[in-house]
Amino acid sequence: MAGESKSRPFGGGWMLSLFVHAAVLVALSVWEPLGRGVLTFDRAEAERREGAVKERSEAMLEQQRREREQRRLDRKTSDLLKREEQARKRQRMNEDLRQLENARRELEQVRTAKLDQIRAREKIEIQDGDSAALGAAARKLLNRVEAYQPQGESDKAFQEEMRDLAVKINWGANGSTSFFTAEQLRTNAVAILDQLAEMERGLDSRPPSEAEALAPIQEQRARVAEVARIVAGRFDLAAYHDVTASHLQRDPPREAAADVPRDPADLYDRAVEEEAEINKIREDIAAAELAASENLTFAAAMERVVQEDPQRPDLGTRLRDPALKTVGELNAYRALLEQAKDETGRMAVRAEGLASQMKGQGDAESALARRLMNSRAWGRKLANRHDKVVDITAWMRGRGGDGSGSAGDSGGGDADLTSRGSDMASGDGPSGEMTLASETVYAHALPGRRFGPASARKGWLYIDTWYLIGPWQRQEGPDFPGTFPPQLTVDLDAEYTDGYVVPDKDLDGRLKWQFHQADSLRIQPPVVVGGSVYYAFTDVYFEAEQDMLLAIASDDAAKVWINGMVVWQDQGLSSWQMDEGFRKVVFRKGYNQVLVRLENGPGFCYFSMLICPPKAVPGK
């Protein structure tokens, strides 16, 4: 049997071997493609598959969310959940509403004081600004006529003719003294208009080849005429005392509601009504300030006030009596309540800021009202006094005492700044020459906005933190023409749409305040455009009332207010010089508001404000 077994050509052993070989071949045939697949792993395909898995997961979650939101709520459960949500928001909204009402009452007091000042204006107060404006314009006209370079005998004769007229115009505006009565000023303005017409005829008679040389005289002649026409039409006191255009006269303040709304819809609607009333009051205050500073009637000032108030969504209607039938509707109601709470909070914060700002100004102005009526003329007296240290601390303090005396009380024996004929001469204070070692100050000046007797920094400091806004397009005319919104009210949350439109600078006219932290003493607007106006605002804190020296410089023109009082103005085109001008001013205890109006001609545009204790500067 053994021999037979060995002689079989196709025994069981070879079958097993064949099976093993076949299995190996099959394994290899399967493993090789798998190996190649691993070696050629496609990341994009994997990400696509991962994305598909994620989409399916999100779709499932969204389907579950929709199913939950579509779950029906019975009436009892719906009412219970709605009351719970309302209770969570009611207390906060009530507090915000009370804050709005308190702010409105404070602003009403400020408005009443401002309108009382307008009703109490006298001719002398209205007249001072006009006299200064006409005088400054006439002096500039005379200077331009004298700067004309005649080329021949006929030109010399023409110049003499123009100079004679300019001298007459200048005398009519300024006179042999610095004061005219209201009637004299008006009479002089009428005569000046006749003299300007004669000058215009003389200028028009010159050949076209001289047009360019005579353009500065023509331009200034037109500006003098503009001011003279205004002066000639002044002094209708009935019109200047009339404040019937104010919202206070048209819509007397409504009484505060005795009931406290419990429904968030009513709370929200009441808050919107309070804010609307606050906006009206703010418009009245802005118009009163403009009327006082620009010597306008209240009605004319009201027409010039540009105010863009926040637009609040109509949430009250959507919140009122909703039928919450599903979980989804309940969630939407919750989101709407949250939005109403947030909007009411924003209203309250804005109102409190406006009230704090304007009440602070009103408190100061109630004691200094008559002096501030003249601040526009006073600003002109401070204009372009380069390299001079002008001490205006006595004027800012109200001429001795705390400024609480009557308008006719000179206080401390000094001349009353609003009394007839004083011309604020005594307000000029001691002055003297002063310069700065620019390189030294530039290298060592430190930033700061808080000051106290114990401060270790005793040298020159620069104010480095500002809010900036602009540009507006500069208007033609003398003495910082045009009054833009920040000059009336500084509202750091406001947005304006009347700005300068300059497509290649990406300026579409929409303007908002921008925070600016400077790392050097020169402050430059983020986008500089020629023929434009910018504003800068900051507040500085003093632990106690303190006299300080200011060094102010600008490129080009600038006007500076501290707590509503003009302390500096530099008219015309000029390059930046660190020691362009100096003022000795007083900062009151606490926060002091500083506003800068910066005007740009062609080219660069920036300003600087340095501050230093007088004791740190020898002789000051």
C-alpha positions as CSV (number, residue, x, y, z in Angstrom):
1,M,0.0,0.0,0.0
2,A,2.9,2.3,0.8
3,G,4.4,1.8,-2.6
4,E,1.1,2.5,-4.3
5,S,0.7,5.7,-2.4
6,K,4.1,7.1,-3.5
7,S,3.4,6.3,-7.1
8,R,0.2,8.4,-7.3
9,P,0.8,11.5,-9.5
10,F,-1.9,13.6,-8.0
11,G,-1.9,12.9,-4.3
12,G,-3.3,15.1,-1.4
13,G,0.0,16.9,-0.7
14,W,0.1,18.8,-3.9
15,M,-3.6,19.8,-3.5
16,L,-2.7,21.4,-0.2
17,S,0.3,23.1,-1.7
18,L,-1.9,24.4,-4.6
19,F,-4.4,25.7,-2.1
20,V,-1.8,27.6,-0.1
21,H,-0.3,29.1,-3.2
22,A,-3.7,30.2,-4.4
23,A,-4.5,31.8,-1.0
24,V,-1.2,33.7,-1.1
25,L,-1.9,35.0,-4.6
26,V,-5.4,36.1,-3.6
27,A,-4.0,37.8,-0.5
28,L,-1.4,39.6,-2.6
29,S,-3.9,40.6,-5.2
30,V,-6.1,42.2,-2.5
31,W,-3.2,43.7,-0.3
32,E,-1.5,45.4,-3.2
33,P,-4.4,47.7,-4.1
34,L,-5.0,48.3,-0.4
35,G,-1.3,49.2,0.0
36,R,-1.5,51.5,-2.9
37,G,-4.6,53.2,-1.4
38,V,-2.8,53.9,1.8
39,L,0.2,55.3,0.0
40,T,-2.0,57.6,-2.1
41,F,-4.3,59.0,0.7
42,D,-6.4,61.9,-0.6
43,R,-6.7,64.7,2.0
44,A,-9.3,66.6,0.0
45,E,-11.5,63.6,-0.2
46,A,-11.1,63.0,3.5
47,E,-12.1,66.6,4.3
48,R,-15.0,66.3,1.9
49,R,-16.2,63.2,3.7
50,E,-15.7,64.9,7.1
51,G,-17.7,67.9,5.9
52,A,-20.5,65.7,4.7
53,V,-20.6,64.0,8.1
54,K,-20.7,67.4,9.8
55,E,-23.5,68.6,7.5
56,R,-25.5,65.5,8.3
57,S,-24.9,66.1,12.0
58,E,-25.9,69.7,11.8
59,A,-29.0,68.8,9.8
60,M,-30.0,66.4,12.4
61,L,-29.5,68.9,15.2
62,E,-31.5,71.5,13.2
63,Q,-34.2,69.0,12.7
64,Q,-34.3,68.3,16.4
65,R,-34.4,72.1,17.1
66,R,-37.3,72.6,14.8
67,E,-39.1,69.7,16.3
68,R,-38.6,71.2,19.8
69,E,-39.7,74.7,18.7
70,Q,-42.7,73.3,17.0
71,R,-43.8,71.7,20.2
72,R,-47.1,73.2,21.3
73,L,-47.5,75.1,24.5
74,D,-50.8,75.1,26.4
75,R,-52.2,78.5,27.4
76,K,-51.4,78.1,31.1
77,T,-47.8,77.1,30.5
78,S,-47.4,79.9,27.9
79,D,-48.7,82.6,30.2
80,L,-46.5,81.4,33.1
81,L,-43.4,81.3,31.0
82,K,-44.1,84.8,29.5
83,R,-44.6,86.3,33.0
84,E,-41.3,84.8,34.2
85,E,-39.5,86.3,31.2
86,Q,-41.1,89.7,31.7
87,A,-40.1,89.7,35.4
88,R,-36.5,89.0,34.6
89,K,-36.3,92.2,32.4
90,R,-38.8,94.5,34.2
91,Q,-36.6,95.6,37.1
92,R,-33.7,96.6,34.9
93,M,-35.9,98.4,32.4
94,N,-37.7,100.3,35.3
95,E,-34.3,101.5,36.6
96,D,-33.3,102.7,33.1
97,L,-36.7,104.5,32.7
98,R,-36.2,106.4,36.0
99,Q,-32.7,107.3,34.9
100,L,-34.1,108.7,31.6
101,E,-36.8,110.7,33.6
102,N,-34.1,112.2,35.9
103,A,-31.9,113.1,33.0
104,R,-34.8,114.9,31.3
105,R,-35.6,116.9,34.4
106,E,-32.0,118.0,34.7
107,L,-31.9,119.0,31.0
108,E,-35.1,120.9,31.4
109,Q,-33.5,123.0,34.1
110,V,-30.5,123.7,31.8
111,R,-32.8,124.6,28.9
112,T,-34.8,127.1,31.1
113,A,-31.5,128.8,32.2
114,K,-30.3,129.0,28.6
115,L,-33.5,130.5,27.3
116,D,-33.6,133.0,30.2
117,Q,-30.2,134.1,29.1
118,I,-31.4,134.7,25.5
119,R,-34.5,136.6,26.8
120,A,-32.2,138.8,28.9
121,R,-29.7,139.8,26.2
122,E,-29.0,143.5,25.9
123,K,-27.8,145.5,23.0
124,I,-24.4,145.8,24.4
125,E,-24.0,142.0,24.5
126,I,-25.3,141.5,21.0
127,Q,-23.2,144.5,19.8
128,D,-19.8,143.4,21.1
129,G,-19.4,140.5,18.8
130,D,-20.5,142.5,15.8
131,S,-18.1,145.3,16.6
132,A,-15.2,143.0,16.9
133,A,-16.0,141.1,13.7
134,L,-16.5,144.3,11.6
135,G,-13.3,145.8,13.1
136,A,-11.2,142.8,12.3
137,A,-12.5,142.5,8.8
138,A,-11.9,146.2,8.1
139,R,-8.3,146.1,9.4
140,K,-7.5,143.1,7.1
141,L,-9.0,145.0,4.1
142,L,-6.7,148.0,4.9
143,N,-3.7,145.7,5.2
144,R,-4.4,144.1,1.8
145,V,-4.9,147.4,0.1
146,E,-1.5,148.6,1.5
147,A,0.1,145.3,0.3
148,Y,-0.9,146.0,-3.3
149,Q,2.2,146.7,-5.4
150,P,1.5,149.5,-8.0
151,Q,3.5,149.3,-11.3
152,G,3.1,152.8,-12.6
153,E,1.8,156.3,-11.9
154,S,-1.8,155.4,-12.7
155,D,-1.5,152.4,-10.4
156,K,-0.2,154.6,-7.6
157,A,-3.2,156.9,-8.0
158,F,-5.5,153.9,-7.9
159,Q,-3.9,152.6,-4.8
160,E,-4.2,155.9,-3.0
161,E,-7.9,156.1,-4.0
162,M,-8.4,152.5,-2.6
163,R,-6.4,153.3,0.5
164,D,-8.4,156.4,1.3
165,L,-11.6,154.3,1.1
166,A,-10.1,151.5,3.2
167,V,-9.0,154.0,5.9
168,K,-12.6,155.4,6.0
169,I,-14.0,151.9,6.3
170,N,-11.5,151.0,9.0
171,W,-12.3,154.1,11.0
172,G,-16.0,153.5,10.6
173,A,-15.5,150.0,12.0
174,N,-12.9,150.7,14.7
175,G,-13.0,154.5,15.3
176,S,-10.7,156.6,17.4
177,T,-11.7,154.5,20.4
178,S,-12.6,150.8,20.7
179,F,-16.3,151.4,21.5
180,F,-19.4,152.4,19.6
181,T,-22.9,152.6,20.8
182,A,-25.3,150.2,19.1
183,E,-26.9,153.1,17.1
184,Q,-23.5,154.4,16.1
185,L,-22.3,151.0,15.0
186,R,-25.4,150.5,12.9
187,T,-25.1,153.9,11.3
188,N,-21.4,153.3,10.5
189,A,-22.2,149.9,9.0
190,V,-24.6,151.6,6.5
191,A,-22.0,154.1,5.6
192,I,-19.4,151.4,5.2
193,L,-21.6,149.5,2.7
194,D,-21.7,152.7,0.5
195,Q,-17.9,153.0,0.7
196,L,-17.5,149.3,-0.2
197,A,-19.8,149.8,-3.2
198,E,-17.5,152.7,-4.3
199,M,-14.5,150.5,-3.8
200,E,-16.1,147.7,-5.9
201,R,-16.7,150.1,-8.8
202,G,-13.0,151.2,-8.6
203,L,-11.8,147.6,-8.6
204,D,-14.1,146.6,-11.5
205,S,-12.7,149.4,-13.6
206,R,-9.2,147.9,-13.6
207,P,-8.0,145.9,-16.6
208,P,-8.4,142.1,-16.6
209,S,-4.6,141.7,-16.4
210,E,-4.7,143.0,-12.8
211,A,-7.5,140.6,-11.7
212,E,-5.1,138.2,-10.0
213,A,-3.2,140.9,-8.1
214,L,-6.4,142.5,-6.9
215,A,-8.1,139.2,-6.0
216,P,-7.1,139.4,-2.3
217,I,-8.6,142.9,-2.0
218,Q,-11.8,141.8,-3.8
219,E,-12.2,138.8,-1.5
220,Q,-11.7,140.8,1.7
221,R,-14.0,143.6,0.4
222,A,-16.8,141.0,0.0
223,R,-16.2,139.7,3.6
224,V,-16.4,143.2,5.1
225,A,-19.6,143.7,3.1
226,E,-21.0,140.5,4.5
227,V,-20.4,141.5,8.1
228,A,-21.5,145.1,7.5
229,R,-24.9,143.9,6.1
230,I,-25.4,141.8,9.3
231,V,-24.5,144.7,11.6
232,A,-26.8,147.1,9.7
233,G,-29.8,144.8,10.3
234,R,-29.1,144.2,14.0
235,F,-30.7,145.4,17.2
236,D,-34.3,144.4,17.0
237,L,-34.3,143.3,20.6
238,A,-37.9,141.9,20.4
239,A,-36.6,139.4,17.8
240,Y,-33.5,138.7,19.9
241,H,-35.5,138.0,23.0
242,D,-38.1,135.8,21.2
243,V,-37.7,132.1,22.0
244,T,-41.1,131.0,20.8
245,A,-39.4,128.7,18.3
246,S,-38.2,126.5,21.1
247,H,-39.8,123.2,21.8
248,L,-40.4,124.5,25.4
249,Q,-42.8,127.1,24.0
250,R,-44.5,124.9,21.5
251,D,-44.7,121.8,23.7
252,P,-44.5,122.5,27.4
253,P,-43.0,119.8,29.6
254,R,-45.4,117.0,30.3
255,E,-45.9,115.8,33.8
256,A,-44.2,112.6,34.8
257,A,-46.6,109.7,34.8
258,A,-47.6,108.6,38.3
259,D,-48.1,105.0,37.3
260,V,-45.2,102.6,36.8
261,P,-45.6,100.4,33.7
262,R,-45.4,96.8,34.4
263,D,-45.5,95.5,30.9
264,P,-42.1,95.6,29.1
265,A,-43.8,96.9,26.0
266,D,-45.1,99.9,27.9
267,L,-41.8,100.4,29.6
268,Y,-40.0,100.4,26.3
269,D,-42.5,102.8,24.7
270,R,-42.2,105.2,27.7
271,A,-38.4,105.1,27.4
272,V,-38.6,106.0,23.7
273,E,-41.0,108.9,24.5
274,E,-38.5,110.2,27.2
275,E,-35.6,110.0,24.8
276,A,-37.6,111.9,22.1
277,E,-38.3,114.6,24.7
278,I,-34.7,114.7,25.7
279,N,-33.7,115.2,22.0
280,K,-36.1,118.2,21.7
281,I,-34.6,119.7,24.9
282,R,-31.1,119.1,23.6
283,E,-32.0,120.9,20.3
284,D,-33.3,123.9,22.3
285,I,-30.1,124.1,24.3
286,A,-27.9,123.8,21.2
287,A,-29.9,126.6,19.5
288,A,-29.6,128.8,22.6
289,E,-25.9,128.3,22.8
290,L,-25.5,129.1,19.1
291,A,-27.7,132.2,19.4
292,A,-25.5,133.4,22.2
293,S,-22.1,132.7,20.6
294,E,-23.0,133.8,17.1
295,N,-25.2,136.8,18.0
296,L,-28.3,135.3,16.3
297,T,-32.0,135.3,17.0
298,F,-33.2,132.1,18.5
299,A,-35.3,131.3,15.4
300,A,-32.3,131.8,13.1
301,A,-30.1,129.6,15.4
302,M,-32.8,126.9,15.4
303,E,-32.7,126.7,11.6
304,R,-28.9,126.2,11.7
305,V,-28.9,123.4,14.3
306,V,-28.1,120.1,12.8
307,Q,-29.0,117.2,15.1
308,E,-29.1,113.5,14.2
309,D,-30.7,111.5,16.9
310,P,-30.6,107.7,17.3
311,Q,-33.3,105.7,15.6
312,R,-34.9,103.1,17.9
313,P,-36.7,100.1,16.6
314,D,-40.4,99.7,17.2
315,L,-40.2,96.9,19.7
316,G,-43.3,97.9,21.8
317,T,-45.7,96.8,19.2
318,R,-44.0,93.5,18.7
319,L,-43.8,92.9,22.4
320,R,-47.4,93.7,23.2
321,D,-49.7,90.7,24.0
322,P,-47.9,88.0,21.9
323,A,-49.7,84.6,21.7
324,L,-46.9,82.2,22.5
325,K,-48.2,78.9,21.1
326,T,-44.9,77.1,20.5
327,V,-41.5,76.8,22.1
328,G,-40.0,78.6,19.1
329,E,-42.3,81.6,19.6
330,L,-41.3,81.7,23.3
331,N,-37.6,81.8,22.3
332,A,-38.2,84.6,19.8
333,Y,-40.1,86.5,22.6
334,R,-37.1,86.1,24.9
335,A,-34.7,87.5,22.3
336,L,-37.1,90.4,21.7
337,L,-37.2,91.2,25.5
338,E,-33.4,91.1,25.7
339,Q,-33.2,93.5,22.8
340,A,-35.7,95.9,24.4
341,K,-33.7,95.8,27.7
342,D,-30.5,96.5,25.9
343,E,-32.0,99.4,23.9
344,T,-33.5,100.9,27.0
345,G,-30.1,100.7,28.7
346,R,-28.4,102.5,25.8
347,M,-31.0,105.2,26.0
348,A,-30.4,105.7,29.7
349,V,-26.6,105.8,29.4
350,R,-26.8,108.3,26.6
351,A,-29.3,110.5,28.4
352,E,-27.2,110.5,31.6
353,G,-24.1,111.5,29.6
354,L,-25.9,114.4,28.0
355,A,-27.3,115.6,31.3
356,S,-24.0,115.4,33.0
357,Q,-22.2,117.3,30.2
358,M,-24.8,120.0,29.8
359,K,-25.6,120.4,33.5
360,G,-21.9,120.9,34.2
361,Q,-21.8,123.6,31.5
362,G,-25.0,125.1,32.8
363,D,-23.8,125.4,36.3
364,A,-20.8,127.3,35.2
365,E,-22.7,129.4,32.8
366,S,-25.4,130.4,35.3
367,A,-22.7,132.3,37.3
368,L,-20.8,133.5,34.2
369,A,-23.6,133.9,31.7
370,R,-23.1,137.5,30.8
371,R,-19.4,137.1,30.3
372,L,-20.0,134.1,28.1
373,M,-22.3,136.1,26.0
374,N,-19.2,138.1,25.1
375,S,-16.8,135.1,24.7
376,R,-16.9,135.4,20.9
377,A,-15.6,138.9,21.0
378,W,-13.2,138.0,23.8
379,G,-11.9,135.2,21.6
380,R,-11.0,137.7,18.9
381,K,-9.0,139.7,21.4
382,L,-7.0,136.6,22.1
383,A,-6.5,135.9,18.4
384,N,-3.0,135.7,16.8
385,R,-1.1,137.0,19.9
386,H,1.9,134.9,19.1
387,D,4.7,134.4,21.5
388,K,2.6,136.2,24.2
389,V,1.8,134.8,27.6
390,V,-1.8,136.1,28.2
391,D,-3.1,135.7,31.7
392,I,-6.9,135.1,31.5
393,T,-7.3,133.4,34.9
394,A,-9.1,136.4,36.4
395,W,-11.6,136.5,33.6
396,M,-12.2,132.7,33.9
397,R,-12.8,133.1,37.6
398,G,-15.3,135.8,37.1
399,R,-13.3,138.7,38.3
400,G,-12.8,137.7,41.9
401,G,-15.0,135.7,44.3
402,D,-16.9,132.7,43.0
403,G,-18.7,134.5,40.2
404,S,-22.0,134.3,42.1
405,G,-22.6,138.0,42.3
406,S,-24.9,140.0,40.1
407,A,-23.9,141.0,36.6
408,G,-23.3,144.6,37.8
409,D,-21.1,143.6,40.6
410,S,-17.5,144.1,39.6
411,G,-16.2,141.8,42.4
412,G,-12.9,142.5,44.1
413,G,-12.8,146.0,42.7
414,D,-12.0,145.0,39.2
415,A,-13.9,146.4,36.2
416,D,-17.0,144.5,35.2
417,L,-16.2,142.7,31.9
418,T,-19.7,143.3,30.6
419,S,-19.9,146.9,31.7
420,R,-20.2,149.6,29.0
421,G,-16.9,150.7,27.6
422,S,-14.7,148.2,29.4
423,D,-13.9,146.3,26.2
424,M,-12.4,143.6,28.4
425,A,-9.2,145.5,28.5
426,S,-8.6,144.5,32.1
427,G,-9.2,140.9,31.0
428,D,-6.0,140.8,29.0
429,G,-4.1,140.4,32.1
430,P,-0.3,140.6,32.3
431,S,1.4,139.4,29.2
432,G,5.0,138.9,28.1
433,E,7.2,137.3,25.6
434,M,8.0,133.6,25.9
435,T,9.6,130.9,23.8
436,L,10.2,127.2,24.2
437,A,13.3,125.1,23.5
438,S,11.5,123.0,21.0
439,E,13.9,120.2,20.8
440,T,14.2,119.8,24.5
441,V,10.5,119.9,25.1
442,Y,9.8,117.5,22.2
443,A,12.3,115.1,23.7
444,H,11.2,115.3,27.4
445,A,7.5,116.2,27.4
446,L,5.4,113.4,29.0
447,P,1.8,112.5,28.4
448,G,-0.9,113.2,31.0
449,R,-4.5,114.0,31.7
450,R,-4.7,113.9,35.5
451,F,-3.0,116.5,37.7
452,G,-2.5,117.1,41.4
453,P,-0.3,118.9,43.8
454,A,1.6,115.7,44.6
455,S,2.3,114.9,40.9
456,A,6.0,114.1,40.3
457,R,5.8,115.5,36.8
458,K,6.5,119.2,37.1
459,G,7.7,120.1,33.6
460,W,5.8,120.4,30.3
461,L,3.2,117.7,29.7
462,Y,1.2,117.0,26.5
463,I,-2.4,115.9,26.4
464,D,-2.3,112.6,24.6
465,T,-5.8,111.2,24.8
466,W,-8.5,112.7,22.5
467,Y,-11.6,111.9,20.6
468,L,-11.5,113.2,17.0
469,I,-14.2,113.8,14.4
470,G,-14.2,115.2,10.9
471,P,-13.8,116.4,8.3
472,W,-16.6,118.8,7.5
473,Q,-16.2,121.0,4.5
474,R,-15.0,124.5,5.5
475,Q,-17.3,127.3,4.6
476,E,-16.2,130.6,3.2
477,G,-16.1,133.6,5.4
478,P,-14.2,135.3,8.3
479,D,-13.9,134.2,11.9
480,F,-14.2,130.4,11.7
481,P,-17.3,130.4,9.5
482,G,-20.0,127.8,10.1
483,T,-21.0,126.0,13.3
484,F,-20.9,122.3,13.1
485,P,-22.6,119.9,15.6
486,P,-19.7,119.2,18.0
487,Q,-19.4,123.0,18.6
488,L,-23.0,122.9,19.9
489,T,-23.0,119.6,21.8
490,V,-20.3,117.0,22.3
491,D,-22.1,113.6,22.0
492,L,-19.5,110.9,21.7
493,D,-22.1,108.4,20.6
494,A,-23.5,110.6,17.8
495,E,-23.3,109.8,14.1
496,Y,-23.5,112.5,11.5
497,T,-24.2,112.4,7.8
498,D,-23.3,115.9,6.8
499,G,-19.5,115.5,6.6
500,Y,-17.2,116.2,3.7
501,V,-17.7,113.8,0.8
502,V,-14.3,113.0,-0.8
503,P,-14.5,109.7,-2.8
504,D,-10.8,109.3,-3.4
505,K,-10.3,109.5,0.4
506,D,-13.1,107.0,1.0
507,L,-15.1,109.7,2.8
508,D,-18.9,109.4,2.2
509,G,-20.0,112.1,4.6
510,R,-20.7,109.8,7.6
511,L,-18.8,110.8,10.7
512,K,-18.3,109.3,14.1
513,W,-16.0,110.2,17.0
514,Q,-12.8,108.2,17.0
515,F,-10.7,107.5,20.0
516,H,-7.0,108.6,19.5
517,Q,-4.1,107.8,21.8
518,A,-1.1,109.8,20.7
519,D,2.5,108.7,21.1
520,S,3.8,112.2,20.4
521,L,2.7,115.7,21.2
522,R,1.3,116.5,17.7
523,I,-2.3,115.3,17.2
524,Q,-3.3,114.6,13.6
525,P,-6.7,113.6,12.3
526,P,-6.8,110.1,10.8
527,V,-7.8,111.4,7.3
528,V,-6.5,114.8,6.2
529,V,-8.4,116.8,3.6
530,G,-7.8,120.3,2.4
531,G,-10.4,123.0,3.1
532,S,-11.8,121.1,6.0
533,V,-12.8,121.4,9.7
534,Y,-12.1,118.9,12.5
535,Y,-12.9,118.8,16.2
536,A,-11.0,117.2,19.0
537,F,-12.4,116.6,22.5
538,T,-11.0,115.5,25.8
539,D,-11.3,116.1,29.5
540,V,-8.5,116.6,32.0
541,Y,-8.8,116.0,35.8
542,F,-7.5,118.2,38.5
543,E,-7.5,117.2,42.2
544,A,-7.9,120.9,43.1
545,E,-8.4,124.2,41.3
546,Q,-5.1,125.1,39.7
547,D,-3.6,127.8,37.4
548,M,-1.7,126.3,34.5
549,L,0.2,127.5,31.4
550,L,-1.0,126.3,28.0
551,A,1.3,126.2,24.9
552,I,-1.0,125.9,21.9
553,A,0.0,125.4,18.3
554,S,-1.8,124.4,15.1
555,D,-1.5,124.0,11.4
556,D,-3.6,125.7,10.2
557,A,-6.2,127.7,12.2
558,A,-7.5,126.6,15.6
559,K,-10.0,127.7,18.3
560,V,-9.9,126.3,21.8
561,W,-12.6,126.2,24.5
562,I,-12.0,125.1,28.1
563,N,-15.3,124.5,30.0
564,G,-17.2,126.4,27.3
565,M,-14.9,129.5,27.4
566,V,-12.8,130.6,24.4
567,V,-9.2,130.7,25.6
568,W,-7.4,130.7,22.2
569,Q,-8.0,131.3,18.6
570,D,-5.5,131.5,15.7
571,Q,-7.0,132.6,12.4
572,G,-5.6,132.2,8.9
573,L,-3.1,129.8,7.4
574,S,0.0,129.2,9.5
575,S,2.5,126.4,10.0
576,W,2.9,124.6,13.3
577,Q,5.2,126.1,15.8
578,M,5.4,124.6,19.3
579,D,5.5,128.0,21.0
580,E,2.9,129.7,18.8
581,G,1.0,131.1,21.7
582,F,0.6,130.8,25.5
583,R,-2.3,131.2,27.9
584,K,-2.4,131.2,31.6
585,V,-5.7,129.6,32.5
586,V,-7.5,128.1,35.5
587,F,-8.7,124.5,35.7
588,R,-11.4,123.9,38.2
589,K,-11.5,121.0,40.6
590,G,-12.6,117.7,38.9
591,Y,-13.1,117.2,35.2
592,N,-12.5,120.0,32.8
593,Q,-13.8,119.7,29.2
594,V,-11.5,120.8,26.3
595,L,-12.7,121.3,22.8
596,V,-10.6,122.2,19.8
597,R,-11.8,123.3,16.4
598,L,-9.0,122.7,13.8
599,E,-9.2,124.2,10.3
600,N,-7.1,123.0,7.4
601,G,-6.1,124.8,4.3
602,P,-4.0,122.9,1.8
603,G,-1.4,120.4,3.0
604,F,-0.8,119.2,6.6
605,C,-3.2,119.4,9.5
606,Y,-2.4,118.9,13.2
607,F,-2.3,120.6,16.6
608,S,-0.6,120.3,20.0
609,M,-1.5,121.3,23.5
610,L,1.2,121.4,26.2
611,I,0.4,122.1,29.9
612,C,2.7,123.2,32.7
613,P,2.5,124.6,36.2
614,P,3.5,128.3,36.2
615,K,6.0,127.7,39.0
616,A,7.9,125.3,36.7
617,V,8.6,128.2,34.3
618,P,10.8,131.0,35.7
619,G,9.0,134.4,35.8
620,K,5.5,132.9,35.0
